[in-house]
Amino acid sequence: MSGLYPLLLKPFFSPRPWGSRDLSPIYTVFPNKDGEPIGESWLTGDQCAVANGTLAGKTLDEVAKQFGRELVGDTAPQADRYPLLMKFLFPTDTLSVQVHPDDEGARKLGQPVGKTECWYVLDAKPGAQIGLGLKPGTTREELKRGIEQNTAENLLNWIEVRAGEMYYVDAGTVHAIAGGSILVETQQNSDTTFRLYDYGRPRELHVEQGLEATKETTRAGKVLDAKAPVLVASPFFVVEKFKVGKGQTFTLQGGSAAQAIVAIAGGGVIESESNPSVAFARGEAVVIPASVKDARVRPQWEVEFIRSTVPAAGVPAPKTALVSSSEARV
């Protein structure tokens, strides 16, 4: 036996100037940070600590380095690092206009992977928006001028979002998020962000690097036919949503990949052979190591959760649209 088992992780709360002081839609207990708003709850970050079992207190990064492929599986791009970072985002103000490098661009910076991500809209107030990609025909030079003239946000496609939608944001897409929504983000495990424009907030900008990473046209957009269980499938991640009711059992079929399970409503228990059961509730994540093949979820009345995995090679980018199916990218 390797000593691995389903790992309950403690969320890591990250303050951001655009975040919220009230996380009660997800959490009953959360840090106040002396009134500093919380923008993100990292669920499978390198620094997230294990909360259960013999590995309690170790970070996910430490466990990955200790167990390698037994934890992350054969599909992960790195043998000693958990491949996907899942988060809750709590924007109450507009995030910076930003961009992330792709894998090739990240390697030039000495980073192992780039950052393609997706956003599941868990909740959205009327009028909540995201800025996704440059308006058709916009060039890098026009974007540079927009940054210099403090009009960069006007060059983005602003889309009103609704609960239940999934958006794909491939690396190189210039993007921003306005306030009024709660998003579940799944991304390649990278925190490389280039801020192009920040509405005058006193934070560092990375204009030269960001413009180099920017792609004038990308595949970003609303994922078409994003219906449970599969919300999005891409070369970098597969994200699914499940709901399990009282008296039911859901088998987390293992394979060559680790699985991250994030509860978005209710709570449940994860059971696996020869391991103690693990209770988890809304806002919490459990990582099922690739070496654990027999895990299953039993609800504590009812549980709704999102599962992320890294697929084997050969999965294409999803079909997306910025406004309607007539603008689909296939």
C-alpha positions as CSV (number, residue, x, y, z in Angstrom):
1,M,0.0,0.0,0.0
2,S,1.3,3.4,-0.9
3,G,-0.3,5.2,2.0
4,L,-2.5,7.4,-0.2
5,Y,-6.2,7.8,0.3
6,P,-8.9,10.5,-0.6
7,L,-7.4,13.8,0.6
8,L,-9.7,16.5,2.1
9,L,-8.1,19.8,1.5
10,K,-8.4,23.1,3.5
11,P,-9.3,26.0,1.3
12,F,-6.7,28.8,1.0
13,F,-8.4,32.2,1.0
14,S,-6.7,34.8,-1.1
15,P,-7.4,38.5,-0.7
16,R,-8.0,40.7,-3.7
17,P,-9.1,44.3,-4.0
18,W,-12.0,43.3,-6.2
19,G,-13.2,40.6,-3.8
20,S,-15.9,40.2,-1.2
21,R,-16.1,40.4,2.6
22,D,-19.1,38.1,2.6
23,L,-18.5,34.5,1.4
24,S,-21.6,33.2,3.1
25,P,-23.2,32.0,-0.2
26,I,-20.5,29.2,0.0
27,Y,-18.9,29.2,3.4
28,T,-20.3,29.4,7.0
29,V,-16.8,30.1,8.4
30,F,-14.2,32.2,6.6
31,P,-11.4,34.6,7.5
32,N,-12.2,38.3,7.8
33,K,-8.6,39.4,7.1
34,D,-9.3,42.5,9.1
35,G,-11.9,43.6,6.6
36,E,-9.7,42.8,3.5
37,P,-11.9,41.5,0.8
38,I,-11.4,37.8,-0.3
39,G,-11.4,37.3,-4.1
40,E,-10.5,33.7,-4.4
41,S,-10.8,30.4,-2.4
42,W,-8.1,28.1,-3.7
43,L,-9.3,24.5,-3.4
44,T,-6.5,22.4,-5.0
45,G,-3.6,24.8,-4.8
46,D,0.0,23.7,-4.1
47,Q,-0.3,25.4,-0.6
48,C,-3.6,23.8,0.3
49,A,-3.1,21.6,3.4
50,V,-4.5,18.1,3.9
51,A,-7.1,18.0,6.7
52,N,-7.5,14.3,7.2
53,G,-5.6,11.1,7.8
54,T,-1.9,10.4,8.2
55,L,-0.9,13.1,5.7
56,A,-2.7,15.8,7.6
57,G,-0.8,19.1,7.7
58,K,1.2,18.4,4.6
59,T,0.5,20.6,1.6
60,L,-0.8,19.2,-1.7
61,D,2.5,20.1,-3.3
62,E,4.4,18.1,-0.6
63,V,2.2,15.1,-1.2
64,A,2.6,15.3,-4.9
65,K,6.4,15.4,-4.6
66,Q,6.3,12.4,-2.2
67,F,4.0,10.1,-4.2
68,G,4.4,11.4,-7.8
69,R,2.3,9.5,-10.4
70,E,0.5,7.5,-7.7
71,L,-1.2,10.7,-6.8
72,V,-1.4,12.7,-10.0
73,G,-1.8,9.8,-12.5
74,D,-0.4,9.2,-16.0
75,T,-2.2,12.1,-17.7
76,A,-0.7,14.9,-15.6
77,P,2.0,16.9,-17.5
78,Q,4.3,16.8,-14.5
79,A,5.0,13.7,-12.4
80,D,5.4,15.6,-9.1
81,R,2.8,18.4,-9.2
82,Y,-1.0,18.3,-9.0
83,P,-2.1,19.3,-12.5
84,L,-5.3,21.3,-12.0
85,L,-6.1,24.3,-9.8
86,M,-9.8,24.7,-8.8
87,K,-11.1,27.9,-7.2
88,F,-14.2,29.8,-6.2
89,L,-14.1,33.4,-7.4
90,F,-16.1,36.1,-5.6
91,P,-15.8,39.3,-7.7
92,T,-17.7,42.4,-6.4
93,D,-15.6,44.8,-8.6
94,T,-14.0,44.4,-12.0
95,L,-10.8,42.4,-12.2
96,S,-7.9,43.7,-14.2
97,V,-7.8,43.3,-17.9
98,Q,-5.3,40.4,-18.1
99,V,-3.9,37.6,-20.2
100,H,-2.1,34.3,-19.5
101,P,0.6,32.6,-21.6
102,D,0.2,29.3,-23.3
103,D,2.4,26.3,-22.6
104,E,5.1,27.5,-25.1
105,G,5.1,31.0,-23.7
106,A,5.3,29.7,-20.2
107,R,8.3,27.5,-20.9
108,K,10.1,30.6,-22.3
109,L,9.6,32.1,-18.8
110,G,10.9,29.0,-17.1
111,Q,7.4,27.9,-16.1
112,P,6.2,24.3,-16.7
113,V,2.8,25.1,-18.1
114,G,0.6,27.9,-19.3
115,K,-2.8,28.8,-18.1
116,T,-6.0,27.8,-20.0
117,E,-9.0,28.0,-17.7
118,C,-12.8,27.7,-17.6
119,W,-15.5,29.3,-15.5
120,Y,-18.7,27.7,-14.4
121,V,-21.2,30.3,-13.4
122,L,-22.5,29.1,-10.0
123,D,-24.5,32.3,-9.3
124,A,-25.0,35.6,-11.1
125,K,-26.9,38.8,-10.3
126,P,-28.8,40.4,-13.1
127,G,-26.3,42.3,-15.4
128,A,-23.2,40.4,-14.2
129,Q,-20.7,40.3,-17.0
130,I,-17.4,38.9,-18.2
131,G,-15.0,40.4,-20.7
132,L,-13.9,37.7,-23.0
133,G,-11.5,38.2,-25.9
134,L,-10.8,41.2,-28.1
135,K,-13.5,42.5,-30.3
136,P,-13.2,41.1,-33.9
137,G,-10.5,42.9,-35.9
138,T,-8.8,44.4,-32.8
139,T,-5.0,44.2,-33.1
140,R,-2.3,44.1,-30.5
141,E,-1.2,47.6,-31.5
142,E,-4.8,48.8,-30.9
143,L,-4.8,47.1,-27.6
144,K,-1.5,48.8,-26.7
145,R,-3.0,52.2,-27.5
146,G,-6.1,51.4,-25.5
147,I,-3.9,50.6,-22.5
148,E,-2.0,53.9,-22.9
149,Q,-5.3,55.9,-23.3
150,N,-7.1,54.1,-20.4
151,T,-9.8,52.6,-22.7
152,A,-8.6,49.0,-22.9
153,E,-11.8,47.6,-21.4
154,N,-13.8,49.0,-24.3
155,L,-11.9,46.6,-26.7
156,L,-13.3,43.4,-25.0
157,N,-16.4,41.4,-25.8
158,W,-18.6,42.0,-22.7
159,I,-21.0,39.2,-22.1
160,E,-23.8,39.0,-19.6
161,V,-23.6,35.7,-17.7
162,R,-26.2,33.5,-16.1
163,A,-26.1,30.7,-13.6
164,G,-25.4,27.3,-15.1
165,E,-23.3,28.5,-18.0
166,M,-19.7,27.4,-18.7
167,Y,-17.1,29.6,-20.4
168,Y,-13.8,28.4,-21.9
169,V,-10.8,30.8,-21.7
170,D,-7.9,29.4,-23.6
171,A,-4.4,30.8,-23.0
172,G,-3.7,34.0,-24.9
173,T,-7.3,35.4,-24.4
174,V,-7.4,38.9,-23.0
175,H,-10.2,38.9,-20.4
176,A,-11.7,40.5,-17.3
177,I,-14.6,39.7,-14.9
178,A,-17.0,42.3,-13.6
179,G,-18.7,42.1,-10.2
180,G,-21.9,40.3,-9.4
181,S,-21.2,36.6,-9.9
182,I,-19.7,33.5,-8.2
183,L,-17.6,31.4,-10.5
184,V,-16.0,28.0,-10.1
185,E,-12.7,28.1,-12.0
186,T,-10.8,25.1,-13.2
187,Q,-7.4,25.8,-14.7
188,Q,-4.0,24.5,-15.5
189,N,-2.0,24.7,-12.3
190,S,-0.3,28.0,-13.1
191,D,-0.5,31.5,-11.5
192,T,1.2,33.3,-14.3
193,T,-0.9,36.4,-14.9
194,F,0.0,39.5,-17.0
195,R,-2.0,42.5,-16.0
196,L,-2.5,44.8,-19.0
197,Y,-4.8,47.4,-17.4
198,D,-6.1,47.8,-13.8
199,Y,-8.4,50.9,-13.7
200,G,-5.8,53.0,-11.9
201,R,-5.3,50.6,-9.0
202,P,-1.8,50.7,-7.6
203,R,-0.7,47.2,-8.7
204,E,2.1,46.2,-11.1
205,L,1.3,46.0,-14.8
206,H,3.0,43.6,-17.2
207,V,2.2,45.3,-20.5
208,E,5.1,44.1,-22.6
209,Q,4.9,40.5,-21.5
210,G,1.1,40.6,-21.7
211,L,1.1,41.9,-25.3
212,E,3.5,39.2,-26.3
213,A,1.2,36.5,-24.8
214,T,-1.9,38.0,-26.3
215,K,-3.6,36.2,-29.2
216,E,-5.9,38.4,-31.3
217,T,-8.2,35.5,-32.0
218,T,-8.8,32.6,-29.6
219,R,-11.3,29.8,-29.1
220,A,-12.7,31.5,-25.9
221,G,-16.4,31.7,-25.4
222,K,-19.5,30.1,-23.9
223,V,-19.3,26.3,-24.2
224,L,-22.1,25.0,-26.4
225,D,-24.1,22.1,-25.2
226,A,-22.6,22.3,-21.7
227,K,-25.0,20.0,-20.0
228,A,-24.4,17.8,-17.0
229,P,-22.6,15.7,-16.6
230,V,-20.0,17.1,-19.0
231,L,-19.7,20.9,-18.7
232,V,-16.5,21.1,-20.8
233,A,-14.0,18.8,-22.3
234,S,-10.6,20.1,-23.6
235,P,-7.0,19.0,-24.1
236,F,-6.3,20.4,-20.6
237,F,-9.2,19.3,-18.4
238,V,-12.6,17.6,-18.3
239,V,-15.1,19.3,-15.9
240,E,-18.3,17.5,-15.0
241,K,-21.2,18.2,-12.6
242,F,-23.2,15.6,-10.7
243,K,-26.1,15.6,-8.2
244,V,-26.6,12.6,-5.9
245,G,-29.7,12.3,-3.9
246,K,-30.6,10.5,-0.7
247,G,-30.2,6.7,-0.9
248,Q,-28.1,6.9,-4.0
249,T,-24.4,6.1,-4.5
250,F,-22.1,7.5,-7.1
251,T,-19.0,5.6,-8.2
252,L,-15.9,7.7,-8.9
253,Q,-14.5,5.4,-11.6
254,G,-10.7,5.6,-11.4
255,G,-8.3,5.3,-14.2
256,S,-5.0,6.9,-15.2
257,A,-5.9,10.3,-13.7
258,A,-6.4,11.9,-10.3
259,Q,-9.8,13.4,-9.6
260,A,-10.7,16.6,-7.8
261,I,-14.2,16.7,-6.2
262,V,-15.7,20.1,-5.2
263,A,-19.0,20.3,-3.4
264,I,-21.2,23.2,-4.6
265,A,-24.3,22.3,-2.6
266,G,-25.0,20.0,0.2
267,G,-22.5,17.5,1.5
268,G,-21.5,13.9,1.3
269,V,-19.1,11.2,2.3
270,I,-16.4,9.6,0.1
271,E,-15.7,6.0,0.8
272,S,-13.0,3.7,-0.5
273,E,-11.7,0.3,0.3
274,S,-9.4,0.0,3.4
275,N,-9.6,3.8,4.0
276,P,-11.6,5.8,6.5
277,S,-14.6,7.7,5.0
278,V,-14.1,11.4,4.3
279,A,-16.9,13.9,4.9
280,F,-17.0,17.0,2.7
281,A,-19.4,19.9,2.4
282,R,-20.1,22.9,0.2
283,G,-16.9,24.9,-0.5
284,E,-14.6,21.9,0.2
285,A,-12.5,19.8,-2.2
286,V,-11.4,16.2,-2.0
287,V,-8.6,14.9,-4.2
288,I,-8.9,11.2,-5.2
289,P,-5.4,9.9,-6.0
290,A,-5.0,8.0,-9.3
291,S,-4.0,5.0,-7.2
292,V,-7.4,4.8,-5.5
293,K,-9.6,2.9,-7.8
294,D,-12.8,2.2,-5.8
295,A,-14.0,5.5,-4.4
296,R,-17.7,6.3,-4.2
297,V,-19.8,9.2,-3.0
298,R,-22.7,8.8,-0.6
299,P,-24.7,12.0,0.0
300,Q,-25.6,13.3,3.5
301,W,-29.2,13.8,2.2
302,E,-28.1,15.4,-1.1
303,V,-24.8,16.6,-2.6
304,E,-24.0,18.4,-5.8
305,F,-20.4,18.5,-6.9
306,I,-18.0,19.3,-9.7
307,R,-15.3,16.9,-10.8
308,S,-12.2,17.8,-12.7
309,T,-9.6,15.4,-14.4
310,V,-6.9,15.7,-16.9
311,P,-7.8,13.6,-20.0
312,A,-5.6,11.4,-22.1
313,A,-4.3,12.8,-25.3
314,G,-6.6,13.4,-28.2
315,V,-9.4,15.5,-26.7
316,P,-10.1,18.6,-28.9
317,A,-10.9,22.1,-27.8
318,P,-14.6,22.6,-27.1
319,K,-17.1,24.2,-29.4
320,T,-17.8,27.8,-28.2
321,A,-19.7,30.9,-29.1
322,L,-19.3,34.5,-27.8
323,V,-23.0,35.4,-28.3
324,S,-24.9,32.7,-30.2
325,S,-24.5,29.4,-31.8
326,S,-24.1,31.1,-35.2
327,E,-20.6,32.2,-33.9
328,A,-19.5,28.8,-32.9
329,R,-15.9,27.9,-33.1
330,V,-15.6,24.2,-34.2
